[in-house]
Structures are given as structure tokens and as C-alpha cells.
Amino acid sequence: MTRARWLATLALVCSAPAHALGMDVPYERFATADAVDWVQVCGQWPTRKNEGVYRIVHGSQYAQSFLYLQWMQRDDNGSLQAVHTQGIPELNNDHAEITLTRIACRSTRTGIRITAQARSGHEDRLRSITIEAGHRPGVYRYTPTPRR
């Protein structure tokens, strides 16, 4: 590899969002009840048919938190079905070593806001995080805030 190509690759890697090395853990790994620690239905989202609600699923594995957001909709029989499941890659990385506490969700005019305290196994710092999800399935914004 030429030096110029190596420097370009390094610049690309350094400019990418800071995620821990590893893979994002899919929701299917937490499909059984024993793998899930916490589930909450929070807020409603507009759908063309029947009722739509948000559902937050928290699982843990090896003392690490994994968080998934689901846009749910009632089918014609009244059962909730996931229209879309969104993992949070900023948290759901198998090497992130992030533990969430004080998870809370509240409905907003434009969707929902999830807040939590996050402690990383890589640094001795507690952060507040906010995840805002909109009415379009799959659309969210993750915001970490350093805490003193």
C-alpha cells in the first residue's frame, strides 16, 4: 500500500463516528424472554390503519446493555406487531461495554424521548444519553452528554 493510500485510509477511519470495534448485536439475539431485562410501551405514532405505539426493549449480555426501539401496530385481531425494529448501534456494539441505568421514556409531540444514564467500561465516566425517535419508523437521533 502506498503511503498516500495509507494516509487516506487513516483519515477515513479517523473521521468516522466513534464506535467500538466489533459487530452490532441484532435484535434476534434477544428474542427470548430470559434475554430481555425491561420492556416499555411509550407513546403513540400515527399509522394509516389501527393503533401505533412505540416499544423500547432493553437486554443485557455479559453486563452490557443493548437497546432496541420498535414501532408497533395493532393488526386486525388487535395483536401488536413490530412494523420496524431499530437497534441503537451507538450502544449495541458487542465491544462497547456500556451499561444503562435510569432508563425512562416519555411521549413528545413529534415522537418519543428516551433518556438514560450510561457508564462505559472503557472510561470511568457517567454520561447522560438521549434518544429521540420520530413518527417515521427507523428515524432517531442519539445524543450523549458528558456528565461531570
C-alpha positions, 0 to 999 in steps of 0.5 A: 500500500502506498503511503498516500493510500495509507494516509487516506485510509487513516483519515477515513477511519479517523473521521468516522463516528466513534464506535467500538470495534466489533459487530452490532448485536441484532435484535434476534439475539434477544428474542427470548424472554430470559434475554430481555431485562425491561420492556416499555410501551411509550407513546403513540405514532400515527399509522394509516390503519389501527393503533401505533405505539412505540416499544423500547426493549432493553437486554443485557449480555455479559453486563452490557446493555443493548437497546432496541426501539420498535414501532408497533401496530395493532393488526386486525385481531388487535395483536401488536406487531413490530412494523420496524425494529431499530437497534441503537448501534451507538450502544449495541456494539458487542465491544462497547461495554456500556451499561444503562441505568435510569432508563425512562421514556416519555411521549413528545409531540413529534415522537418519543424521548428516551433518556438514560444514564450510561457508564462505559467500561472503557472510561470511568465516566457517567454520561447522560444519553438521549434518544429521540425517535420520530413518527417515521419508523427507523428515524432517531437521533442519539445524543450523549452528554458528558456528565461531570 
